[in-house]
Amino acid sequence: MNLSKELNNRSANKCELCGNEDGITAFLVEPRTTAEISNCIAACSICCEQLAKSTKWNVNHWRCLNDSMWSQVSAVKVVAYRVLSALKNEGWPNDLLEIIYLTEDELAWANETMEDENAIKHYDSNGIQLFSGDSIVLIKDLDVKGSSMIAKRGTAVRNIRLVQDNADLIEGKVNDQTIYILTQFTKK
Ligand SMILES: [Zn+2]
């Protein structure tokens, strides 16, 4: 049986979040990558659009979670938990968060992407986000601490590493020496 048939069976062809019957598609719940039924929910176009964050949160739409958060389907509970967390400053979602029940595994799944969102982010001098493995160029001559070396402006540094507890610092190799570099002096 293919995925959409399995989902139809499970969801009775309705959005598993809001019950809507229009534009139902399989929504893969991040960070899972395999399109199998346990990783997917049947979601309507409105829910998909909201979950893709391609439009502003429609807070009232999500009152549907009042019912769907009690689903037997882990993927549905995970999405409900994430949406409620994102909206918790609205008041009522926070009340629901206090009573939603997730198993340990479901909670770990739900938090996998939420932790990413809260993680420290690194940006270059132009405000472009940096990731481990990126290459950057120095935009200023830099004195290398503890040596007489100067890392010249224009030097390309490949395969940088982010310093996890400091948003202003990355590590990279210049002349075979690993140095710390302030992100404000980098350009991707
Ligand atoms: Zn929906």
Backbone and ligand atoms as CSV (ligand in chain L), in Angstrom:
chain,resi,resn,atom,element,x,y,z
A,1,MET,N,N,0.851,-1.188,0.000
A,1,MET,CA,C,0.000,0.000,0.000
A,1,MET,C,C,0.897,1.253,0.000
A,2,ASN,N,N,0.532,2.247,-0.798
A,2,ASN,CA,C,1.405,3.425,-0.799
A,2,ASN,C,C,1.037,4.400,0.316
A,3,LEU,N,N,1.910,5.356,0.506
A,3,LEU,CA,C,1.798,6.245,1.659
A,3,LEU,C,C,0.459,6.991,1.693
A,4,SER,N,N,0.038,7.533,0.554
A,4,SER,CA,C,-1.176,8.343,0.615
A,4,SER,C,C,-2.399,7.474,0.933
A,5,LYS,N,N,-2.371,6.216,0.459
A,5,LYS,CA,C,-3.476,5.316,0.812
A,5,LYS,C,C,-3.473,5.001,2.303
A,6,GLU,N,N,-2.279,4.721,2.813
A,6,GLU,CA,C,-2.172,4.436,4.249
A,6,GLU,C,C,-2.657,5.630,5.075
A,7,LEU,N,N,-2.255,6.826,4.611
A,7,LEU,CA,C,-2.661,8.032,5.343
A,7,LEU,C,C,-4.169,8.242,5.259
A,8,ASN,N,N,-4.718,8.002,4.065
A,8,ASN,CA,C,-6.183,8.109,3.906
A,8,ASN,C,C,-6.901,7.208,4.891
A,9,ASN,N,N,-6.389,5.985,5.001
A,9,ASN,CA,C,-7.011,5.035,5.920
A,9,ASN,C,C,-6.963,5.531,7.352
A,10,ARG,N,N,-5.793,6.006,7.719
A,10,ARG,CA,C,-5.632,6.427,9.114
A,10,ARG,C,C,-6.458,7.675,9.423
A,11,SER,N,N,-6.500,8.601,8.468
A,11,SER,CA,C,-7.082,9.910,8.759
A,11,SER,C,C,-8.521,10.042,8.281
A,12,ALA,N,N,-9.059,9.022,7.614
A,12,ALA,CA,C,-10.384,9.114,6.983
A,12,ALA,C,C,-10.426,10.303,6.033
A,13,ASN,N,N,-9.266,10.551,5.393
A,13,ASN,CA,C,-9.173,11.617,4.407
A,13,ASN,C,C,-9.430,13.013,4.957
A,14,LYS,N,N,-9.165,13.178,6.221
A,14,LYS,CA,C,-9.327,14.504,6.829
A,14,LYS,C,C,-7.985,14.952,7.382
A,15,CYS,N,N,-7.838,16.264,7.502
A,15,CYS,CA,C,-6.637,16.812,8.120
A,15,CYS,C,C,-6.567,16.307,9.561
A,16,GLU,N,N,-5.449,15.718,9.900
A,16,GLU,CA,C,-5.336,15.141,11.246
A,16,GLU,C,C,-5.136,16.208,12.320
A,17,LEU,N,N,-4.962,17.450,11.889
A,17,LEU,CA,C,-4.834,18.533,12.865
A,17,LEU,C,C,-6.149,19.275,13.050
A,18,CYS,N,N,-6.789,19.639,11.918
A,18,CYS,CA,C,-7.983,20.499,12.049
A,18,CYS,C,C,-9.258,19.863,11.513
A,19,GLY,N,N,-9.172,18.699,10.894
A,19,GLY,CA,C,-10.389,18.038,10.425
A,19,GLY,C,C,-10.877,18.502,9.064
A,20,ASN,N,N,-10.224,19.505,8.515
A,20,ASN,CA,C,-10.552,20.010,7.193
A,20,ASN,C,C,-10.415,18.906,6.140
A,21,GLU,N,N,-11.211,18.981,5.058
A,21,GLU,CA,C,-11.131,17.929,4.042
A,21,GLU,C,C,-10.526,18.414,2.732
A,22,ASP,N,N,-10.092,19.678,2.693
A,22,ASP,CA,C,-9.591,20.236,1.433
A,22,ASP,C,C,-8.066,20.182,1.343
A,23,GLY,N,N,-7.613,19.744,0.184
A,23,GLY,CA,C,-6.180,19.807,-0.113
A,23,GLY,C,C,-5.328,19.009,0.852
A,24,ILE,N,N,-5.754,17.783,1.130
A,24,ILE,CA,C,-4.996,16.947,2.071
A,24,ILE,C,C,-3.728,16.416,1.396
A,25,THR,N,N,-2.607,16.637,2.042
A,25,THR,CA,C,-1.361,16.036,1.558
A,25,THR,C,C,-0.615,15.425,2.741
A,26,ALA,N,N,0.389,14.630,2.408
A,26,ALA,CA,C,1.238,14.054,3.456
A,26,ALA,C,C,2.239,15.113,3.882
A,27,PHE,N,N,2.266,15.404,5.159
A,27,PHE,CA,C,3.224,16.368,5.700
A,27,PHE,C,C,4.244,15.595,6.518
A,28,LEU,N,N,5.495,15.688,6.074
A,28,LEU,CA,C,6.580,14.961,6.746
A,28,LEU,C,C,7.034,15.772,7.966
A,29,VAL,N,N,7.037,15.123,9.111
A,29,VAL,CA,C,7.354,15.841,10.352
A,29,VAL,C,C,8.864,15.828,10.592
A,30,GLU,N,N,9.462,16.990,10.503
A,30,GLU,CA,C,10.918,17.143,10.675
A,30,GLU,C,C,11.372,16.652,12.047
A,31,PRO,N,N,12.614,16.266,12.222
A,31,PRO,CA,C,13.649,16.181,11.198
A,31,PRO,C,C,13.678,14.815,10.526
A,32,ARG,N,N,12.608,14.056,10.642
A,32,ARG,CA,C,12.525,12.766,9.960
A,32,ARG,C,C,12.581,13.013,8.453
A,33,THR,N,N,13.222,12.099,7.757
A,33,THR,CA,C,13.382,12.315,6.322
A,33,THR,C,C,12.718,11.223,5.491
A,34,THR,N,N,12.338,10.116,6.135
A,34,THR,CA,C,11.740,9.022,5.376
A,34,THR,C,C,10.236,9.218,5.309
A,35,ALA,N,N,9.722,9.207,4.086
A,35,ALA,CA,C,8.286,9.401,3.908
A,35,ALA,C,C,7.548,8.108,4.201
A,36,GLU,N,N,7.507,7.717,5.451
A,36,GLU,CA,C,6.719,6.552,5.832
A,36,GLU,C,C,5.639,7.022,6.801
A,37,ILE,N,N,4.628,6.195,6.945
A,37,ILE,CA,C,3.417,6.694,7.609
A,37,ILE,C,C,3.668,7.191,9.028
A,38,SER,N,N,4.590,6.550,9.745
A,38,SER,CA,C,4.793,6.981,11.135
A,38,SER,C,C,5.446,8.352,11.222
A,39,ASN,N,N,6.054,8.803,10.127
A,39,ASN,CA,C,6.724,10.105,10.125
A,39,ASN,C,C,5.868,11.216,9.532
A,40,CYS,N,N,4.675,10.851,9.066
A,40,CYS,CA,C,3.869,11.812,8.314
A,40,CYS,C,C,2.505,12.025,8.967
A,41,ILE,N,N,1.918,13.178,8.676
A,41,ILE,CA,C,0.514,13.382,9.026
A,41,ILE,C,C,-0.225,13.799,7.766
A,42,ALA,N,N,-1.520,13.535,7.756
A,42,ALA,CA,C,-2.363,14.058,6.691
A,42,ALA,C,C,-2.728,15.471,7.111
A,43,ALA,N,N,-2.370,16.456,6.277
A,43,ALA,CA,C,-2.624,17.850,6.653
A,43,ALA,C,C,-3.260,18.594,5.491
A,44,CYS,N,N,-4.172,19.489,5.817
A,44,CYS,CA,C,-4.847,20.278,4.784
A,44,CYS,C,C,-3.924,21.406,4.334
A,45,SER,N,N,-4.354,22.096,3.264
A,45,SER,CA,C,-3.480,23.140,2.721
A,45,SER,C,C,-3.269,24.278,3.724
A,46,ILE,N,N,-4.285,24.577,4.513
A,46,ILE,CA,C,-4.126,25.679,5.490
A,46,ILE,C,C,-3.077,25.302,6.530
A,47,CYS,N,N,-3.197,24.086,7.074
A,47,CYS,CA,C,-2.234,23.654,8.091
A,47,CYS,C,C,-0.827,23.583,7.500
A,48,CYS,N,N,-0.718,23.034,6.282
A,48,CYS,CA,C,0.607,22.928,5.651
A,48,CYS,C,C,1.249,24.293,5.479
A,49,GLU,N,N,0.442,25.253,5.023
A,49,GLU,CA,C,0.952,26.598,4.795
A,49,GLU,C,C,1.454,27.193,6.110
A,50,GLN,N,N,0.674,26.991,7.149
A,50,GLN,CA,C,1.057,27.520,8.461
A,50,GLN,C,C,2.316,26.830,8.981
A,51,LEU,N,N,2.371,25.509,8.770
A,51,LEU,CA,C,3.516,24.755,9.301
A,51,LEU,C,C,4.795,25.078,8.529
A,52,ALA,N,N,4.635,25.435,7.255
A,52,ALA,CA,C,5.795,25.807,6.457
A,52,ALA,C,C,6.230,27.236,6.790
A,53,LYS,N,N,5.478,27.882,7.659
A,53,LYS,CA,C,5.748,29.264,8.089
A,53,LYS,C,C,5.813,30.204,6.894
A,54,SER,N,N,5.051,29.857,5.848
A,54,SER,CA,C,5.047,30.738,4.690
A,54,SER,C,C,4.028,31.844,4.884
A,55,THR,N,N,3.326,31.798,5.991
A,55,THR,CA,C,2.350,32.839,6.280
A,55,THR,C,C,2.322,33.043,7.789
A,56,LYS,N,N,1.776,34.177,8.203
A,56,LYS,CA,C,1.737,34.474,9.649
A,56,LYS,C,C,0.881,33.455,10.381
A,57,TRP,N,N,1.207,33.165,11.612
A,57,TRP,CA,C,0.383,32.256,12.409
A,57,TRP,C,C,-1.047,32.776,12.475
A,58,ASN,N,N,-1.974,31.914,12.164
A,58,ASN,CA,C,-3.379,32.225,12.368
A,58,ASN,C,C,-3.779,31.542,13.676
A,59,VAL,N,N,-3.705,32.297,14.738
A,59,VAL,CA,C,-3.818,31.702,16.070
A,59,VAL,C,C,-5.138,30.954,16.242
A,60,ASN,N,N,-6.206,31.564,15.751
A,60,ASN,CA,C,-7.512,30.922,15.961
A,60,ASN,C,C,-7.667,29.607,15.225
A,61,HIS,N,N,-7.000,29.502,14.083
A,61,HIS,CA,C,-7.054,28.234,13.344
A,61,HIS,C,C,-6.588,27.093,14.237
A,62,TRP,N,N,-5.609,27.362,15.061
A,62,TRP,CA,C,-4.968,26.293,15.832
A,62,TRP,C,C,-5.733,25.886,17.079
A,63,ARG,N,N,-6.899,26.509,17.283
A,63,ARG,CA,C,-7.746,26.031,18.385
A,63,ARG,C,C,-8.163,24.576,18.146
A,64,CYS,N,N,-8.034,24.138,16.879
A,64,CYS,CA,C,-8.312,22.746,16.533
A,64,CYS,C,C,-7.436,21.771,17.329
A,65,LEU,N,N,-6.300,22.259,17.799
A,65,LEU,CA,C,-5.386,21.364,18.531
A,65,LEU,C,C,-5.972,20.903,19.858
A,66,ASN,N,N,-6.912,21.673,20.347
A,66,ASN,CA,C,-7.662,21.290,21.535
A,66,ASN,C,C,-8.168,19.839,21.436
A,67,ASP,N,N,-8.567,19.455,20.205
A,67,ASP,CA,C,-9.002,18.061,19.978
A,67,ASP,C,C,-7.861,17.181,19.501
A,68,SER,N,N,-7.127,17.675,18.480
A,68,SER,CA,C,-6.184,16.771,17.805
A,68,SER,C,C,-4.960,16.443,18.652
A,69,MET,N,N,-4.694,17.224,19.683
A,69,MET,CA,C,-3.543,16.888,20.532
A,69,MET,C,C,-3.751,15.582,21.295
A,70,TRP,N,N,-4.995,15.092,21.301
A,70,TRP,CA,C,-5.270,13.815,21.972
A,70,TRP,C,C,-5.192,12.640,21.009
A,71,SER,N,N,-4.716,12.922,19.791
A,71,SER,CA,C,-4.561,11.870,18.785
A,71,SER,C,C,-3.706,10.715,19.317
A,72,GLN,N,N,-3.935,9.526,18.738
A,72,GLN,CA,C,-3.102,8.364,19.081
A,72,GLN,C,C,-1.815,8.359,18.248
A,73,VAL,N,N,-1.741,9.271,17.278
A,73,VAL,CA,C,-0.636,9.252,16.322
A,73,VAL,C,C,0.495,10.147,16.818
A,74,SER,N,N,1.664,9.555,16.998
A,74,SER,CA,C,2.804,10.314,17.532
A,74,SER,C,C,3.096,11.563,16.708
A,75,ALA,N,N,3.122,11.406,15.385
A,75,ALA,CA,C,3.482,12.533,14.517
A,75,ALA,C,C,2.525,13.709,14.723
A,76,VAL,N,N,1.252,13.412,14.947
A,76,VAL,CA,C,0.262,14.471,15.165
A,76,VAL,C,C,0.524,15.169,16.504
A,77,LYS,N,N,0.824,14.374,17.517
A,77,LYS,CA,C,1.095,14.957,18.834
A,77,LYS,C,C,2.346,15.835,18.799
A,78,VAL,N,N,3.344,15.376,18.048
A,78,VAL,CA,C,4.591,16.137,17.930
A,78,VAL,C,C,4.324,17.504,17.291
A,79,VAL,N,N,3.553,17.504,16.205
A,79,VAL,CA,C,3.246,18.771,15.534
A,79,VAL,C,C,2.403,19.655,16.457
A,80,ALA,N,N,1.437,19.061,17.121
A,80,ALA,CA,C,0.591,19.834,18.047
A,80,ALA,C,C,1.450,20.496,19.119
A,81,TYR,N,N,2.370,19.734,19.645
A,81,TYR,CA,C,3.238,20.245,20.707
A,81,TYR,C,C,4.085,21.418,20.209
A,82,ARG,N,N,4.612,21.273,18.995
A,82,ARG,CA,C,5.454,22.344,18.444
A,82,ARG,C,C,4.648,23.614,18.189
A,83,VAL,N,N,3.448,23.447,17.626
A,83,VAL,CA,C,2.634,24.627,17.329
A,83,VAL,C,C,2.221,25.312,18.634
A,84,LEU,N,N,1.798,24.526,19.595
A,84,LEU,CA,C,1.400,25.109,20.884
A,84,LEU,C,C,2.573,25.845,21.527
A,85,SER,N,N,3.762,25.278,21.396
A,85,SER,CA,C,4.947,25.930,21.967
A,85,SER,C,C,5.221,27.259,21.269
A,86,ALA,N,N,5.060,27.246,19.950
A,86,ALA,CA,C,5.323,28.467,19.185
A,86,ALA,C,C,4.326,29.570,19.545
A,87,LEU,N,N,3.119,29.152,19.943
A,87,LEU,CA,C,2.050,30.134,20.208
A,87,LEU,C,C,1.813,30.362,21.689
A,88,LYS,N,N,2.685,29.870,22.529
A,88,LYS,CA,C,2.323,29.810,23.953
A,88,LYS,C,C,2.103,31.176,24.586
A,89,ASN,N,N,2.659,32.229,23.969
A,89,ASN,CA,C,2.432,33.558,24.537
A,89,ASN,C,C,0.996,34.045,24.370
A,90,GLU,N,N,0.205,33.309,23.585
A,90,GLU,CA,C,-1.197,33.693,23.388
A,90,GLU,C,C,-2.075,33.279,24.573
A,91,GLY,N,N,-1.518,32.556,25.482
A,91,GLY,CA,C,-2.311,32.186,26.664
A,91,GLY,C,C,-2.886,30.794,26.584
A,92,TRP,N,N,-3.996,30.633,25.841
A,92,TRP,CA,C,-4.651,29.314,25.809
A,92,TRP,C,C,-3.740,28.203,25.307
A,93,PRO,N,N,-2.827,28.462,24.328
A,93,PRO,CA,C,-1.965,27.336,23.924
A,93,PRO,C,C,-1.093,26.854,25.085
A,94,ASN,N,N,-0.706,27.781,25.929
A,94,ASN,CA,C,0.105,27.404,27.079
A,94,ASN,C,C,-0.681,26.501,28.039
A,95,ASP,N,N,-1.976,26.798,28.172
A,95,ASP,CA,C,-2.830,25.939,29.014
A,95,ASP,C,C,-2.870,24.524,28.445
A,96,LEU,N,N,-2.974,24.435,27.104
A,96,LEU,CA,C,-3.020,23.106,26.475
A,96,LEU,C,C,-1.675,22.389,26.621
A,97,LEU,N,N,-0.599,23.164,26.521
A,97,LEU,CA,C,0.736,22.567,26.676
A,97,LEU,C,C,0.885,21.892,28.034
A,98,GLU,N,N,0.200,22.461,29.017
A,98,GLU,CA,C,0.321,21.884,30.356
A,98,GLU,C,C,-0.393,20.555,30.495
A,99,ILE,N,N,-1.365,20.310,29.616
A,99,ILE,CA,C,-2.103,19.042,29.749
A,99,ILE,C,C,-1.833,18.046,28.630
A,100,ILE,N,N,-1.147,18.479,27.560
A,100,ILE,CA,C,-0.852,17.538,26.474
A,100,ILE,C,C,0.048,16.432,27.025
A,101,TYR,N,N,-0.186,15.198,26.535
A,101,TYR,CA,C,0.636,14.101,27.026
A,101,TYR,C,C,1.476,13.521,25.896
A,102,LEU,N,N,2.783,13.611,26.013
A,102,LEU,CA,C,3.688,12.982,25.052
A,102,LEU,C,C,4.556,11.973,25.791
A,103,THR,N,N,4.798,10.851,25.135
A,103,THR,CA,C,5.749,9.901,25.713
A,103,THR,C,C,7.144,10.525,25.626
A,104,GLU,N,N,8.089,9.889,26.301
A,104,GLU,CA,C,9.454,10.412,26.282
A,104,GLU,C,C,9.995,10.513,24.850
A,105,ASP,N,N,9.725,9.472,24.060
A,105,ASP,CA,C,10.209,9.451,22.675
A,105,ASP,C,C,9.576,10.564,21.848
A,106,GLU,N,N,8.288,10.753,22.052
A,106,GLU,CA,C,7.592,11.802,21.297
A,106,GLU,C,C,8.130,13.186,21.674
A,107,LEU,N,N,8.373,13.381,22.942
A,107,LEU,CA,C,8.884,14.664,23.405
A,107,LEU,C,C,10.276,14.937,22.824
A,108,ALA,N,N,11.097,13.879,22.791
A,108,ALA,CA,C,12.441,14.031,22.229
A,108,ALA,C,C,12.346,14.420,20.756
A,109,TRP,N,N,11.431,13.759,20.036
A,109,TRP,CA,C,11.202,14.076,18.618
A,109,TRP,C,C,10.752,15.538,18.483
A,110,ALA,N,N,9.791,15.929,19.291
A,110,ALA,CA,C,9.256,17.295,19.213
A,110,ALA,C,C,10.356,18.325,19.461
A,111,ASN,N,N,11.246,18.008,20.380
A,111,ASN,CA,C,12.269,18.980,20.749
A,111,ASN,C,C,13.449,19.011,19.790
A,112,GLU,N,N,13.559,18.005,18.948
A,112,GLU,CA,C,14.721,17.953,18.054
A,112,GLU,C,C,14.875,19.219,17.226
A,113,THR,N,N,13.786,19.699,16.647
A,113,THR,CA,C,13.919,20.901,15.820
A,113,THR,C,C,13.776,22.158,16.657
A,114,MET,N,N,13.053,22.057,17.773
A,114,MET,CA,C,12.870,23.268,18.570
A,114,MET,C,C,14.183,23.704,19.187
A,115,GLU,N,N,15.011,22.726,19.554
A,115,GLU,CA,C,16.311,23.079,20.111
A,115,GLU,C,C,17.147,23.811,19.064
A,116,ASP,N,N,17.031,23.364,17.832
A,116,ASP,CA,C,17.750,24.057,16.752
A,116,ASP,C,C,17.397,25.535,16.710
A,117,GLU,N,N,16.108,25.800,16.875
A,117,GLU,CA,C,15.675,27.185,16.762
A,117,GLU,C,C,16.226,28.040,17.893
A,118,ASN,N,N,16.461,27.406,19.021
A,118,ASN,CA,C,16.975,28.166,20.167
A,118,ASN,C,C,18.496,28.192,20.216
A,119,ALA,N,N,19.126,27.410,19.365
A,119,ALA,CA,C,20.577,27.303,19.426
A,119,ALA,C,C,21.212,28.632,19.031
A,120,ILE,N,N,22.421,28.828,19.508
A,120,ILE,CA,C,23.173,30.029,19.166
A,120,ILE,C,C,23.419,30.047,17.659
A,121,LYS,N,N,23.246,31.222,17.059
A,121,LYS,CA,C,23.487,31.333,15.619
A,121,LYS,C,C,24.638,32.290,15.379
A,122,HIS,N,N,25.376,31.980,14.340
A,122,HIS,CA,C,26.548,32.783,13.982
A,122,HIS,C,C,26.278,33.505,12.670
A,123,TYR,N,N,26.656,34.786,12.596
A,123,TYR,CA,C,26.435,35.564,11.383
A,123,TYR,C,C,27.724,36.271,10.968
A,124,ASP,N,N,27.932,36.371,9.653
A,124,ASP,CA,C,29.111,37.095,9.179
A,124,ASP,C,C,28.850,38.606,9.212
A,125,SER,N,N,29.801,39.379,8.706
A,125,SER,CA,C,29.694,40.841,8.799
A,125,SER,C,C,28.489,41.391,8.037
A,126,ASN,N,N,27.955,40.598,7.113
A,126,ASN,CA,C,26.780,41.051,6.362
A,126,ASN,C,C,25.475,40.504,6.929
A,127,GLY,N,N,25.575,39.815,8.053
A,127,GLY,CA,C,24.357,39.272,8.650
A,127,GLY,C,C,23.915,37.961,8.023
A,128,ILE,N,N,24.791,37.328,7.237
A,128,ILE,CA,C,24.478,36.038,6.635
A,128,ILE,C,C,24.840,34.939,7.631
A,129,GLN,N,N,23.935,33.982,7.836
A,129,GLN,CA,C,24.202,32.948,8.832
A,129,GLN,C,C,25.343,32.030,8.392
A,130,LEU,N,N,26.198,31.711,9.344
A,130,LEU,CA,C,27.339,30.821,9.088
A,130,LEU,C,C,27.041,29.431,9.616
A,131,PHE,N,N,27.543,28.426,8.920
A,131,PHE,CA,C,27.394,27.040,9.349
A,131,PHE,C,C,28.762,26.365,9.345
A,132,SER,N,N,28.903,25.350,10.186
A,132,SER,CA,C,30.134,24.577,10.175
A,132,SER,C,C,30.371,24.041,8.773
A,133,GLY,N,N,31.626,24.122,8.327
A,133,GLY,CA,C,31.947,23.637,6.994
A,133,GLY,C,C,31.961,24.736,5.942
A,134,ASP,N,N,31.422,25.904,6.285
A,134,ASP,CA,C,31.436,27.024,5.339
A,134,ASP,C,C,32.857,27.518,5.091
A,135,SER,N,N,33.011,28.243,3.991
A,135,SER,CA,C,34.247,28.982,3.740
A,135,SER,C,C,33.954,30.461,3.904
A,136,ILE,N,N,34.895,31.158,4.511
A,136,ILE,CA,C,34.727,32.610,4.670
A,136,ILE,C,C,36.008,33.299,4.242
A,137,VAL,N,N,35.888,34.622,4.095
A,137,VAL,CA,C,37.053,35.439,3.766
A,137,VAL,C,C,37.213,36.456,4.884
A,138,LEU,N,N,38.445,36.702,5.303
A,138,LEU,CA,C,38.678,37.718,6.330
A,138,LEU,C,C,38.542,39.092,5.702
A,139,ILE,N,N,37.884,40.004,6.397
A,139,ILE,CA,C,37.697,41.338,5.825
A,139,ILE,C,C,38.607,42.359,6.511
A,140,LYS,N,N,39.562,41.867,7.306
A,140,LYS,CA,C,40.432,42.772,8.065
A,140,LYS,C,C,41.695,41.986,8.408
A,141,ASP,N,N,42.836,42.660,8.467
A,141,ASP,CA,C,44.045,41.999,8.984
A,141,ASP,C,C,43.820,41.678,10.446
A,142,LEU,N,N,44.118,40.459,10.837
A,142,LEU,CA,C,43.889,40.077,12.229
A,142,LEU,C,C,45.186,39.606,12.865
A,143,ASP,N,N,45.471,40.160,14.033
A,143,ASP,CA,C,46.593,39.640,14.832
A,143,ASP,C,C,46.150,38.316,15.415
A,144,VAL,N,N,47.017,37.317,15.270
A,144,VAL,CA,C,46.690,36.025,15.848
A,144,VAL,C,C,47.268,35.965,17.244
A,145,LYS,N,N,46.403,35.817,18.204
A,145,LYS,CA,C,46.833,35.804,19.614
A,145,LYS,C,C,47.887,34.723,19.858
A,146,GLY,N,N,48.902,35.080,20.613
A,146,GLY,CA,C,49.909,34.095,21.006
A,146,GLY,C,C,50.882,33.768,19.890
A,147,SER,N,N,50.889,34.578,18.837
A,147,SER,CA,C,51.879,34.353,17.777
A,147,SER,C,C,52.147,35.682,17.075
A,148,SER,N,N,53.168,35.681,16.232
A,148,SER,CA,C,53.477,36.929,15.529
A,148,SER,C,C,52.748,36.986,14.188
A,149,MET,N,N,51.968,35.945,13.967
A,149,MET,CA,C,51.301,35.839,12.668
A,149,MET,C,C,50.175,36.866,12.537
A,150,ILE,N,N,50.071,37.383,11.342
A,150,ILE,CA,C,48.911,38.215,11.018
A,150,ILE,C,C,48.130,37.487,9.932
A,151,ALA,N,N,46.862,37.282,10.203
A,151,ALA,CA,C,45.999,36.700,9.173
A,151,ALA,C,C,45.516,37.855,8.320
A,152,LYS,N,N,45.920,37.812,7.070
A,152,LYS,CA,C,45.697,38.962,6.187
A,152,LYS,C,C,44.245,39.062,5.723
A,153,ARG,N,N,43.853,40.291,5.575
A,153,ARG,CA,C,42.567,40.572,4.954
A,153,ARG,C,C,42.516,39.878,3.592
A,154,GLY,N,N,41.408,39.282,3.269
A,154,GLY,CA,C,41.284,38.600,1.976
A,154,GLY,C,C,41.631,37.131,2.053
A,155,THR,N,N,42.187,36.701,3.182
A,155,THR,CA,C,42.515,35.278,3.318
A,155,THR,C,C,41.233,34.453,3.343
A,156,ALA,N,N,41.230,33.397,2.548
A,156,ALA,CA,C,40.062,32.501,2.561
A,156,ALA,C,C,40.280,31.438,3.629
A,157,VAL,N,N,39.283,31.218,4.431
A,157,VAL,CA,C,39.358,30.180,5.458
A,157,VAL,C,C,38.284,29.148,5.144
A,158,ARG,N,N,38.732,27.913,4.876
A,158,ARG,CA,C,37.783,26.873,4.494
A,158,ARG,C,C,37.391,26.028,5.692
A,159,ASN,N,N,36.232,25.435,5.561
A,159,ASN,CA,C,35.796,24.444,6.544
A,159,ASN,C,C,35.845,24.980,7.985
A,160,ILE,N,N,35.157,26.099,8.179
A,160,ILE,CA,C,35.145,26.704,9.519
A,160,ILE,C,C,34.349,25.841,10.498
A,161,ARG,N,N,34.601,26.042,11.781
A,161,ARG,CA,C,33.807,25.404,12.831
A,161,ARG,C,C,33.191,26.494,13.683
A,162,LEU,N,N,31.939,26.308,14.078
A,162,LEU,CA,C,31.282,27.292,14.935
A,162,LEU,C,C,31.662,27.016,16.385
A,163,VAL,N,N,31.909,28.057,17.141
A,163,VAL,CA,C,32.131,27.883,18.578
A,163,VAL,C,C,30.742,27.883,19.226
A,164,GLN,N,N,30.365,26.717,19.761
A,164,GLN,CA,C,28.961,26.500,20.113
A,164,GLN,C,C,28.428,27.432,21.197
A,165,ASP,N,N,29.275,27.831,22.130
A,165,ASP,CA,C,28.737,28.649,23.222
A,165,ASP,C,C,29.038,30.132,23.048
A,166,ASN,N,N,29.531,30.519,21.871
A,166,ASN,CA,C,29.824,31.923,21.641
A,166,ASN,C,C,29.458,32.303,20.208
A,167,ALA,N,N,28.414,33.105,20.081
A,167,ALA,CA,C,27.891,33.457,18.757
A,167,ALA,C,C,28.845,34.355,17.978
A,168,ASP,N,N,29.835,34.915,18.652
A,168,ASP,CA,C,30.742,35.849,17.987
A,168,ASP,C,C,32.008,35.191,17.462
A,169,LEU,N,N,32.178,33.903,17.742
A,169,LEU,CA,C,33.449,33.261,17.420
A,169,LEU,C,C,33.287,32.035,16.527
A,170,ILE,N,N,34.216,31.922,15.575
A,170,ILE,CA,C,34.343,30.680,14.819
A,170,ILE,C,C,35.811,30.241,14.887
A,171,GLU,N,N,36.054,28.998,14.501
A,171,GLU,CA,C,37.420,28.485,14.415
A,171,GLU,C,C,37.715,28.198,12.960
A,172,GLY,N,N,38.963,28.437,12.577
A,172,GLY,CA,C,39.337,28.092,11.213
A,172,GLY,C,C,40.844,27.994,11.104
A,173,LYS,N,N,41.294,27.376,10.028
A,173,LYS,CA,C,42.735,27.202,9.854
A,173,LYS,C,C,43.295,28.259,8.919
A,174,VAL,N,N,44.333,28.969,9.415
A,174,VAL,CA,C,45.072,29.904,8.578
A,174,VAL,C,C,46.531,29.492,8.682
A,175,ASN,N,N,47.192,29.320,7.551
A,175,ASN,CA,C,48.585,28.814,7.529
A,175,ASN,C,C,48.740,27.573,8.406
A,176,ASP,N,N,47.801,26.663,8.279
A,176,ASP,CA,C,47.874,25.404,9.021
A,176,ASP,C,C,47.706,25.545,10.528
A,177,GLN,N,N,47.383,26.737,10.950
A,177,GLN,CA,C,47.196,26.936,12.388
A,177,GLN,C,C,45.715,27.215,12.641
A,178,THR,N,N,45.155,26.511,13.610
A,178,THR,CA,C,43.748,26.765,13.929
A,178,THR,C,C,43.640,28.001,14.804
A,179,ILE,N,N,42.863,28.954,14.351
A,179,ILE,CA,C,42.727,30.196,15.133
A,179,ILE,C,C,41.251,30.498,15.356
A,180,TYR,N,N,40.998,31.317,16.369
A,180,TYR,CA,C,39.654,31.833,16.600
A,180,TYR,C,C,39.491,33.119,15.810
A,181,ILE,N,N,38.348,33.264,15.220
A,181,ILE,CA,C,38.091,34.463,14.410
A,181,ILE,C,C,36.744,35.055,14.837
A,182,LEU,N,N,36.745,36.363,15.033
A,182,LEU,CA,C,35.482,37.025,15.354
A,182,LEU,C,C,34.617,37.076,14.094
A,183,THR,N,N,33.363,36.680,14.248
A,183,THR,CA,C,32.477,36.612,13.078
A,183,THR,C,C,32.319,37.973,12.398
A,184,GLN,N,N,32.469,39.055,13.166
A,184,GLN,CA,C,32.286,40.394,12.565
A,184,GLN,C,C,33.365,40.720,11.535
A,185,PHE,N,N,34.480,39.944,11.532
A,185,PHE,CA,C,35.540,40.169,10.561
A,185,PHE,C,C,35.516,39.153,9.434
A,186,THR,N,N,34.385,38.492,9.257
A,186,THR,CA,C,34.280,37.466,8.223
A,186,THR,C,C,33.220,37.826,7.193
A,187,LYS,N,N,33.415,37.293,6.021
A,187,LYS,CA,C,32.403,37.430,4.965
A,187,LYS,C,C,32.271,36.084,4.268
A,188,LYS,N,N,31.042,35.602,4.141
A,188,LYS,CA,C,30.832,34.304,3.513
A,188,LYS,C,C,30.938,34.443,1.987
L,1,ZN,ZN,ZN,-5.718,21.288,8.727
